[in-house]
Amino acid sequence: MTSRASLIEMTAAARAAIADPSRITLVGRLPEPRFELFHAASSLCSQKVRTVLHEKALSYRSNDMLILSAMGSEGLIPAEHYSPAYIRLRLVAARELNREFVSGYSGRTSVETEGFDPCVVPLLVDYEAGRVIADSQRICIYLDGVSRTPLQLVPDAPAARAEVMRQVGIVDRIPNGALLYGFHPDADLRPEVLKASMQTVYDYKVMALERLVADNAGEPELVAAYRAKIAKESGGKKVCHDAAFQRAARQKTGQLLSDLERDLAAGSFGCTRGHSFSLADVLWGVNLVRLNYLGLASMWDALPHVTRYFDVLARRPSLCKEAIRASLDSMPHSRYMDAVADCTAEAVA
């Protein structure tokens, strides 16, 4: 447990990395909320956490960070979540997790299977408990445990809980990184603007990180964190045009969707199958929105239960705001989102 004074100081330093103060806001009614969230509007994992915060009606300070390094008129501008102050805050969470740093690239983002990435969002600060919590899955479960109202996302009944957590684990294995950053050789349906930015994204990431290694040579923990991130992003660059790797990622996603169809048909979980809305629905909902954005909704054309599931989830106010609307507002336009964009006004109204 970290003292409140120390957390306030470290969090303020991390917050200072955000160039535009308008991206620092209060969500909810409390002027001094218990929670503070570092996230990005476009980040899939951030969308999961924000959806849970929305469902739980929890107030928090929102720090919306720019998570892509960019080339400006005066040279390379590092992503805000690479700042030393933010990484120091994440390292507090890393010590609690007690996991090795990420050491390569798989296309997945699961801490359980890939290790701890010290240079990503989201990150939650709980001032009351004196904790800093990393990994979207852990944050979501933590928030559900802190507050059981107005709804409980992880059920207490053993069988129901086991199935919800099994689905949570399945969603964690979707190769989201490969699908977003990779160039599929057969049907790359991502927006052209997005594809253009992905041509240089890994180069800019590594350049920024190497500069930060040099700038922080006197802090071994920071250097180790940046070097771990370099290893991961260098690995991503090697496979982003690898046809076999990209086909395998798409095939894996298709298999997980087929498994989802089977589980929904069996009625083992799902808000469309008579079960209470759960964390599994949150995570599947956010991921299905992302797949739709990438032009991959055709992967469930022949899966009627998944099709209905997506249609229902796309009208859930929390998912409309934190996944659909956030994607529309923060990412290049995708024509595949036009159909669900109409749902947002209706659901939020």
N, C-alpha and C positions, 0 to 999 in steps of 0.2 A: 504494500500500500504506500502511495506517494502522498506527501502532505498537500493540502489544498493550496497553500502558498506557493509551493514548488510547481504544482500543476498550472496554476494561474500564470506564473512566470514563463514556464516552458511553452505553454499554449499561446500566450501573447507573442512570443518570439516566432513561433511557427506561423501564426496568423499574419505577421508582418511581411511574410513572403508574398502575400496576395497583393498584386499591383493595383487593382481597382477596388476601392473600399465598398463600392456598390454590390460586390459579390460577397460581402459579409453582412448577414442579415439575421434577424430573430424570427423563428418560426414558432407559432403558437402564441399564447397569451402571457407567458411569464417574462418579466423584464430581466430576471437573473435565472435562467434555466439551469437545471441540474446537468444537462448534457451539452456537449459541443461536438459537432461533426465536421471533419475534414473530408471532402468528397468532390466529385465532379458531376455536373449535370448529365454528361454523356456516358459516364462510367457505368457499366452493367452492374458491377458489384455495389456501387453507390446507390443505384436505383433500387436494389433489393433492400438495403438498409433504410432508405427514405420511405419506401412503401410500408415497411414495418412501423416506422415512426408515425406515419400517417394513420395507419390502422389503429395504433395504440393511442392516438391523439396526444403524443408527448411533445412538449415544447423543447426546443434546442436552438443553439447558436449554429448557424449554417455558414461554413467556409467553402465556397465553390471555387475550386482551384483549376487553373489551366494545366492540363496534363500532357500536352504535346510540346516538345521543344520546337522552336521556329527560328527561321532566319529573318532578322530584321535589318533595318537600314544601317545599324551599327554592329552587325554581326549576329552570332547565335544567341538566342534568348532561351536559357534553360527552362524546362517545365517547372512550375511552382512547387510541385511535390517532390522535387529533387533538392530543395533548399536544405542546408545543413540543420537549421533549427527544426524543420519538420522531421527530418530523419532522426534526430536525437529523440524526439517525442515517440516516434515509431519504435525506436530501440528499447524504450521503456516497456512497450507492449511485447516486444520480442523476448525480453527476459522472462516475462510471465509465461509465454508460450513454450519456451525452452526447446525450440526447433532449429535445426541447421538452416542457414541461408540457402535460398534457391541456388542451384549450381548449373543449370542448363535450361533448355527450352523444350516443352512438350506440346504447346498450344493450349494447355489447360492452366487454370489459375488456382487450383485447389492447394491450400496450405498443407492439407493432410497428405497429399501424394507428391507435391512438387517442392515443398520446403517454403520457408518464409521469404517473401520478397520485401526488402526494407524500403523500397522506393515506389509504393503504390498507394492509392486510396481504395476504400475509405478507412477512416480511423475515428474511433469514438473516445471522448474523454468523459468520465463520470466523476464530477467533482465531489459528490456526496460520498461515494465509495473510495475515492482516491485511486481510481484505476484508469489505465489507458488500454483500450481493447482493439486489437487488429483482427482482420479476416472477416469478411462480410457474413459468413455463416455463423461464426461465433458471436458477432455483434447482434445478429438477429435473434439468436437463441437467448442471449443475455438480456436483451430488451424485453423479450416475452416473459422472462423470469422476474424481472424487476417490477413489471406492471401486468396484472392479469385482467385489467379492464381497459376499454370496454369489451374486449374479446380476448380469448386465450388462443394463441396460434399453435402451440404445441400441447396436445391433449394430455391429460393425466392418465387416462385408461391405458394400461400397458400395451395392448394390441394396437390400438389406434396410434399411440405414441411411436411404437416401433415402425409402423408403416409410414407415418409422416417423416420420421427421421431417415428411413430407407430412401424415400423419394428425394429428400434434401441431399443425401449423399449422391444419388444418381445425377441430379442437376449439377452438382459440383464437378462431375466428370465430363461435362460437355466441353469440347475444345473451342471455347469461345474466342480465345486469342487467335487461333489459326483461322477461324471463320471471318473475323474482322480484318486482320492484317494480311492474310494470305491471298495470293493470286491463283484462283482455281483455273486449271487449264481448259476446262470444257464449258463451264457456264458461270462466269464471274458476273453476277448481277448487281454488284454494289454500285452506288452512285458514282458517276465518272469523277466528280470532284474528290470523293473519298479515295478512289483508286489513285488519282494523281498525287494526293498527299502521302499515300502509303509508299510511293516510289522512293521517298527520301526519309521516311519516318525513322527507320532504324539507324541510318547514318547520323541524323541529328541527335538521336538519343545517345548514341555512343560518344559522339563528339562532346556533348554537354557533360556526360558522366566522367569522361577522361579529364576534362578541365577541372571538374570538382574534386577528382582524386588529387590532382596537382595542388589545387588551392587549399586543400585540407590535409596536407601530408602530415601535419603534426597531431592528428587525431586518428589513431589506428582503427577505432571502431567505425568511424565514418568511412575511412578508406576501404575497409573490409565490406561495408554495406554497398558502396558504389561499385566495387569490383565484382561483387555477386550480381548486381544488376547488369553490369557490362557483359558478364558471361551469359546471362539469360537473353539479353537483347541481341547479342552477336549470334547466338543460336537461332533466334527468330529470323534474322536476316538470311541465314544460310538456307532456310527451308521455305521462305515466303514464296519463292518461285519453283519449289520442288513439286513436280506434278504428283508423284506418288504420295508424298506427305499430305498434300492438299486433298487428294482423292480419299485418302484414309480418314482424314478429319471429317469430311462430308459423309463418308460411309458410317463412321462411328455415330455421328449425330442422327443419321437415318435409323440406325438400330435402336438408339435410345428412344426415339419417337415411336417406333414400333412397339417397344416395351411399354411405353406410356399408354398407347392404345389398348394393349392387353390388360394393363392394370385398371384403366378406366372402365373397360368393358366388364371386368370382374367385379367392379364396385369396391375395390379394396381401399380407395381413398378418393378425394376429389369433391369440391363443392357442387359439382354437377351430378354427383352420384349419391346425394343425400347426406353427405358428411358436412360438418361445420367447416367454414373457411379456415384454412390452416397455413402454416409456414410453407408447406409443400406447394400450395396454390400460389402463394406470393412468388416463390422462386421460379416455378414453372411459368407463371404469368409473365414475369420480367424476361425470361429467356425466350419465350415464344414471341414476344414483341420484338426482341432483337433479331430473331430468325426472320420474322416478317420484314423488318427493315432491310435486311440483307437480301431480300428477294427469294427467301427459301421456304415460304409458306406452302409452296407446291409440294413440299416433302410430306405434308399431311393431307393432301387432296384425297387420297384413298384411305384415310384414317378418320372415319366419321365421328368417333368419340373425341379425338383430339381436335377436330374441326369445331365441334360444339363447345368444347372446353375453352378454346381460344376465344370464340365469339362471346362467351359469358364473361371470361376474365377481362376482355378488352373493354367491358362496360363497368368494371369495378372502379369506383371513383379514385381509390388510391393508386391503382395501376394506370388509370387514364392520366393522372397528374404526374406521377413520379417515373413512369416508364414511357408512355406514349407521348405526352406533351413535352416531357423533358428531352426526348429524342428529337422530336420535331423542331424544338427551339434551339438545340445545341449542336445538331449534326447536319451535314449536307442533306438537301431534300432527296427523299427516296419515294418514287412513285408508288411503291408497294405500301406505303403508309397512308396513302390518300383515303382508302376505304375505312381505316380505323380512326383517322383524324376526325371524321364526322361524329364518332362516338364520344369524343372527349367533352364537347360542349354539353351534350345530352347528359352524360354521366356526372359531370361536375356541377351542373345546374341544380 
